[in-house]
Every structure is written in C-alpha cells, then in structure tokens.
C-alpha cells in the first residue's frame, strides 16, 4: 500500500495547521490532523450545488456565490447545472487552498477555476455577504467551516446570528435561495433561520453514496417575497 503524502501545509488565521494529503489518487484536507474534507466523500457537496441551483435552471444569467472552495466539488456541481452566461463567484478565506487547487488538484476540480464563468475571491465570504449590495445574488451556497458551529474560523458565527441571516436574505434577489451545509443538526440555528425572512426546508445528505446514514444537513432557505 502506498503511503499518504503531505503535499502542502499552511496556517489558518487563528494558527491552526491546515494540510493537504494525497493517497492512492485521493485527496484530503485536514486541520490539526482532523479530516475536513476528502475527495471520496463528496455526496453532500455535490448535493449542495444541485439543491442550490435547482430554482435557476431556466434562468439565463444566474448570479451565484459559493462560500468555500475546498476540493471544488460544489463548484463542479454548480457549473454542470447553470447556463453558459452564469456568473459564479467563489469566496475562499485561505489563499493556500486556491493555490492547492491550481497546483495539485488540476486533475480533480482545479481546472474549473479557469472556467470563464468563475471569479475566485480570496476573502472571507462573511465579510463579502455583509457588505454586498442588496439582491446581488440569485443563490448563495455556504460550505464554510463545520457549518453554523465554527471549527476553523470562529468569526464565521457572525453570519449565523440573527443580524447575519437578515443580511444573507438582503444579499439575495427576490425568490433567491441560500443553502447552508452543516455537519449535523443545529436546532438553535434552525430557529434563527425561521425568524429571518426565509421559507426553510431541512434536507439530509450522505457523505458518500453507500453511507448507511444521512448525517449531514443542508438548510435550504428560500427568500420570502
């Protein structure tokens, strides 16, 4: 069996160690040795892209914001479903993750960064959402950290409090949709989401197709008219 290889490593803003590994053609990103994402467990990321764009299939020029690049599977799912005239912005807090996609992950999804529909923004998606113009996006897909319970960047919680969720709604066009990836159920977050101007659905997802349980949660929030 081939040993796993550490391809690259960087530090997060709070000093945690973020590492990229390869093993037998599969890739993983870990933080302080704990797995964050793996290229063989992408079912929920693909579903995030599918669910987040389902209302846009007939829209000629949809505007989509993805929070978190990771290994690129949400981006892949979105690009497969939206029109050639779509605009897809990807906000990634860690410049190293963008570099890893370009340098090490071209055969995975890294080549998608060169798609003319894609704009990569190396910044905090929370700051971007909080300062963006009203109705700037038709869909906002968030796969940052561990979901509403921060793991990598504690400051992400600003987007998941009451004020942040109203700002999220303001950034969406009428009839727009936000989908938030979460590693598990978060009842307190769900109640905050329902207090904001959204119609909310909870969709469960598996980490990989053969998984016995659907432990991952997608909070689907459609902006009320």
Beta strands, then each sheet from edge to edge (+ up, - down):
strand 1: 5-11
strand 2: 17-23
strand 3: 26-31
strand 4: 34-38
strand 5: 63-67
strand 6: 87-91
strand 7: 118-121
strand 8: 137-142
strand 9: 172-182
strand 10: 198-205
strand 11: 216-223
sheet 1: 1+ 2- 3+ 4-
sheet 2: 7+ 6+ 5+ 8+ 9+ 11- 10+
end
